[in-house]
Amino acid sequence: MNALVNLLACALAMLPAPFLWQGRLPLPLRGAVLGAALLCFEVFSVLSFGNAEPYALYEMYPLEMFALCLCVSTLLLKRRRAFFAALAQGFWLWVEFFGRLSLSYRNVPFDYLPLALLVAGLAFSPLLNVRRFDARLYFAVFWAGVWIVA
């Protein structure tokens, strides 16, 4: 995969994060905003990897982008930040594990490092209860690192 495309995907995944939980929106409208973000990630993936020769390697890419977006969006919450960060990391772990498990049936090697990093992030997510800005910045850098490794 091209490093520039990976960088653009990471930036695009972090772009809508500040706007996901702002304001008081009704649940259907909030679901539509999340669906629009996922659709945007899918369009980016198709335009970036549409002619790639095994496309199977990139079929879980939009869900990974969505999981990164959810993780970064939890950093801006005022209440229950650690709980929702753990949920978002659990979703990312679920996407990584089952996506890589399904790809292993297509003779793609199973990579354990992103799974181990996400489990470590789950273990350290209670640090987000601290009101300091440093912990949020460290988690943002950590999730960008997980994105690069994955």
C-alpha positions in Angstrom: 0.0 0.0 0.0 1.2 3.5 -0.8 2.2 5.4 2.3 0.6 8.6 1.0 -2.8 6.9 0.6 -2.4 5.5 4.2 -1.6 9.0 5.5 -4.6 10.5 3.6 -6.8 7.7 5.0 -5.7 8.5 8.6 -6.3 12.2 8.1 -9.7 11.6 6.5 -10.6 9.2 9.4 -9.7 11.9 12.0 -11.4 14.7 10.1 -15.1 14.2 11.1 -14.2 13.1 14.6 -14.8 16.5 16.3 -18.3 16.8 14.8 -19.7 13.4 15.6 -21.0 14.1 19.1 -21.5 17.9 19.0 -24.9 19.3 19.7 -28.2 17.7 20.6 -29.3 15.7 17.6 -32.1 13.2 17.5 -30.9 9.6 17.3 -31.9 9.0 13.6 -30.1 12.1 12.5 -27.0 11.1 14.5 -27.2 7.7 12.9 -27.4 9.4 9.5 -24.2 11.4 10.3 -22.4 8.2 11.3 -23.6 6.5 8.1 -22.5 9.4 6.0 -19.0 9.2 7.5 -18.9 5.5 6.8 -20.1 6.0 3.2 -17.4 8.6 2.7 -14.7 6.2 4.0 -16.1 3.5 1.6 -15.9 5.9 -1.4 -12.4 6.8 -0.5 -11.4 3.1 -0.3 -13.0 2.3 -3.6 -11.3 5.2 -5.3 -8.0 4.4 -3.7 -7.9 0.6 -4.1 -10.6 -0.1 -6.7 -8.1 -1.8 -9.2 -5.8 -3.3 -6.5 -5.0 -6.9 -7.2 -6.2 -8.6 -4.3 -8.9 -6.4 -3.2 -9.5 -8.7 -0.2 -6.7 -6.9 1.6 -8.7 -3.7 1.5 -12.2 -4.9 2.2 -12.1 -4.1 5.9 -10.3 -0.7 5.3 -13.5 1.5 5.6 -14.4 -0.2 8.9 -10.9 0.4 10.2 -11.2 4.1 9.2 -14.6 4.3 11.0 -13.1 2.6 14.1 -10.3 5.2 14.2 -12.8 8.0 13.7 -14.8 6.7 16.7 -11.7 6.3 18.9 -10.5 9.9 18.1 -14.0 11.3 18.6 -14.2 9.9 22.2 -11.2 12.2 23.1 -13.5 15.2 22.8 -16.3 13.9 25.1 -16.8 15.6 28.4 -18.3 12.7 30.4 -17.5 9.0 30.4 -14.6 9.4 28.0 -12.8 6.3 29.1 -15.9 4.1 28.8 -16.6 5.2 25.3 -13.0 5.0 24.3 -12.9 1.4 25.5 -16.1 0.7 23.4 -14.5 2.3 20.3 -11.3 0.3 20.8 -13.3 -2.9 21.3 -15.0 -2.2 18.0 -11.7 -1.7 16.3 -10.4 -4.9 17.9 -13.4 -6.7 16.7 -13.0 -5.4 13.1 -9.3 -6.3 13.2 -9.7 -9.8 14.6 -12.5 -11.0 12.5 -11.3 -9.2 9.4 -7.9 -10.8 9.7 -9.5 -14.1 10.5 -11.5 -14.0 7.3 -8.5 -12.9 5.3 -6.5 -15.8 6.8 -8.8 -18.2 4.8 -7.5 -16.4 1.7 -3.9 -17.2 2.5 -3.1 -13.7 3.9 -0.8 -14.0 6.9 -2.4 -13.2 10.3 -0.8 -10.3 11.9 -1.0 -10.2 15.7 0.7 -6.9 16.4 -2.3 -4.6 15.8 -4.4 -6.9 18.0 -1.9 -6.8 20.8 -1.6 -3.0 20.6 -5.4 -2.6 20.7 -5.6 -4.9 23.8 -2.9 -2.8 25.4 -4.9 0.4 24.6 -8.0 -1.2 26.2 -5.9 -1.9 29.3 -4.7 1.7 29.5 -8.0 3.4 28.6 -8.9 4.2 32.2 -6.1 6.8 32.0 -8.6 8.9 30.0 -10.5 9.7 33.1 -7.7 12.0 34.1 -8.7 15.6 33.1 -5.2 16.4 31.7 -4.8 17.1 28.0 -1.6 15.0 27.9 -3.4 11.7 28.2 -5.8 12.5 25.3 -2.8 13.6 23.2 -0.9 10.4 24.0 -3.9 8.3 23.0 -4.4 10.1 19.7 -0.7 9.5 18.9 -1.1 5.9 20.0 -4.1 5.3 17.8 -2.3 6.9 14.8 0.6 4.4 15.5 -1.8 1.5 15.6 -3.2 2.7 12.3 0.3 2.8 10.8 1.0 -0.7 12.1 -2.3 -2.2 10.9 
